[in-house]
Amino acid sequence: MLSYRHAFHAGNPADVLKHFVLVELLQYLNQKDKPYWYIDTHAGAGGYALDSGYAAKNAEYAEGIGKLWAAPDLPAALGTYVDVVRAFNDGDALRAYPGSPMIARALLREHDRMKLFELHTTDNKLLNAAFADAGRSVRIEKLDGFSNLRSLLPPPPRRALVLIDPPYEMREDYRYAFETLRDAVTRFSTGTYCLWYPQLQRMESRDLPAKLKRMKIDAWLHVSLTTRTPSPDGFGMHGSGLFIVNPPWTLPATLKATMPWLTKTLAADASAKFELDFKIP
């Protein structure tokens, strides 16, 4: 089933957390001159209009990037992320939001490469159009990112950031995400991996973080942001989380300093909170 369209949720609080951390990971990799690959298993459409179409229906961005757009007390660590979103817009108004590939494109250097998987027919076409001028630096495949990630590992430069960001519209996605990450780390143990998941009432969502932490890996970081009380009927997302393999040693301090402000700013009610734990030798 391929009915999921991220355009409905573009720029929401989950995107803010995911893309803020993505920027931190990319900037850390950029500190070394050696090239690397950015690999996205579920790349989406590339970019999204916020003032029309799907995103305008629920306007989830108003509770996410919209709250950071003109915040007078924006923490310095969030500055580059917000600047990337601003550069994706014409003028001062917030009308569009970049997906993960476009955020990566803003930070990748000339000698870095991007490998994108997107199976949804419409989003794949939009993604190809968004990168029509990218040349050989970007390769887009209309393939399942779960099963085809292994074909890219280990990458020739022996450096890579892999984003595993499925829609979780099927229960099996939780198992696929876990197994894909486990297999990838076996094939390429020194890569940096970032797995995103939604906070939902369903058992698979609640169990995933603990399952990930039990993996036999030397270095990991888990951060989650809950923005609202779970719905009594069990529907809807009340937060999201990221599990990162081989995180930068600087990331815990950055998150400790920034997550309290982000939690307060994006809170929908008094249940808002964040959690952060990690193992970095």
C-alpha positions, 0 to 999 in steps of 0.5 A: 500500500502506497497511500501515504503522502508526507505533504499532509505533515510537512513542517510539523513538530516531528519534521522540526526534530528530525531536520534539526538533528539531520542538520547537526549530523551533516554539519559534523560530517562536513568538518572533515574534507573527505567526501561522504554519501547521504542516503535516504531510504524514503525520500519523499517529494523533495519539497512541499508547498505549505500555502496550498494543496495537502499541507494547507488542509491540516496546516500542521506546519503552524505547530512546527516550523511556524513557531520557529519562523519568527521566534525572537529567542531562537537558540543558536543551534537551531539557526542553521536549520531555520536558515535552510528553510528560509532559503527554500522560501522566496521572501519573508513569508513561510510558504514552502518546506524542504524535505530531507533531501533538499535539506541535505542538498543545502549542506552537502559539498561539491564532492559529496553524493546523494542516493535517494529511494522513493517508491511512490510514483507521484512523489518519485516524479516530483523528486526527479523534477526537484533534482533535475539540475543535479547531474551525477551528484544525485541518484534517484531510484524508484525502489523500496529503500528497505530492501535496496539499501544494502546494495549501497553499503559499504559506500566507496568513500567509506563515509555515509549518513543514512536516513531511515524514515518510512511512513509506518503506514503498515505494521510491518514497517516497524519490523522492516525499519529495525531489520534494515538498520540491523543489517546495514550496521552489519554491512557498514559498521562505521556509518552514521544512521538516523532512524525516525519513528512516530510516537503512537498508541500502537504497540509497535511504536511503543516497543521500537525504542527499547528494541533498538537500544538492545542492538549490539552497537558501540555508540548510539543516541536516542532523543524523543519529543512528545508534544501532546497528550495521547488521544483517548481514542488511540488515533494520531501522533503525539510525538516522535523520536530518533535513534542514531547509530554512531552519533557525533560526540558533540550531539548530546550537549547540543540536544541538552541545551536545545531540547528544553526550549524546543519542547516548550515552544512546540508544546500543545499541552502540559504533557509535552516533554523530551527524553534523551539517552545515549551511549557514546564511548 
